[in-house]
Amino acid sequence: MLAATTAAEPHVRAHAIATQRLLRDPDAGFECAIEEAKRVVALGGFGQEG
């Protein structure tokens, strides 16, 4: 899963980040996790290369 957080495809990174978030805090809920992941990807976080 760690490799997916640095994938070139934004949707792959967002999914991996959301999954990590849910593993850390299962009570957060999927919608919250996916929205946070989209923000991270949009801002170029979590190891995006380029």
C-alpha positions as CSV (number, residue, x, y, z in Angstrom):
1,M,0.0,0.0,0.0
2,L,2.9,2.4,0.7
3,A,3.9,2.3,-3.0
4,A,0.3,3.3,-4.0
5,T,0.6,6.5,-2.0
6,T,3.3,7.6,-4.5
7,A,1.7,6.4,-7.7
8,A,1.6,8.7,-10.7
9,E,-2.2,8.4,-11.0
10,P,-4.1,10.7,-8.7
11,H,-7.0,8.4,-8.1
12,V,-4.7,5.6,-7.0
13,R,-2.9,7.9,-4.6
14,A,-6.2,9.2,-3.2
15,H,-7.5,5.7,-2.7
16,A,-4.3,4.6,-0.9
17,I,-4.3,7.7,1.3
18,A,-8.0,7.2,2.2
19,T,-7.3,3.5,3.1
20,Q,-4.4,4.5,5.3
21,R,-6.7,7.1,7.1
22,L,-9.3,4.5,7.7
23,L,-6.8,2.0,9.1
24,R,-5.6,4.7,11.5
25,D,-9.1,5.9,12.5
26,P,-11.9,3.5,11.4
27,D,-14.5,5.7,13.1
28,A,-13.7,8.6,10.8
29,G,-15.8,7.1,8.0
30,F,-15.1,6.7,4.3
31,E,-16.5,10.0,3.1
32,C,-14.3,12.0,5.5
33,A,-11.2,9.9,4.6
34,I,-11.7,10.2,0.8
35,E,-12.3,14.0,1.0
36,E,-9.0,14.3,3.0
37,A,-7.2,12.2,0.5
38,K,-8.5,14.2,-2.4
39,R,-7.2,17.4,-0.7
40,V,-3.8,15.8,-0.1
41,V,-3.5,14.7,-3.7
42,A,-4.6,18.1,-5.1
43,L,-2.0,19.8,-3.0
44,G,0.7,17.4,-4.2
45,G,1.3,15.7,-0.9
46,F,2.2,12.1,0.0
47,G,5.3,11.7,-2.2
48,Q,3.9,12.8,-5.6
49,E,6.9,13.0,-7.8
50,G,7.3,15.3,-10.8
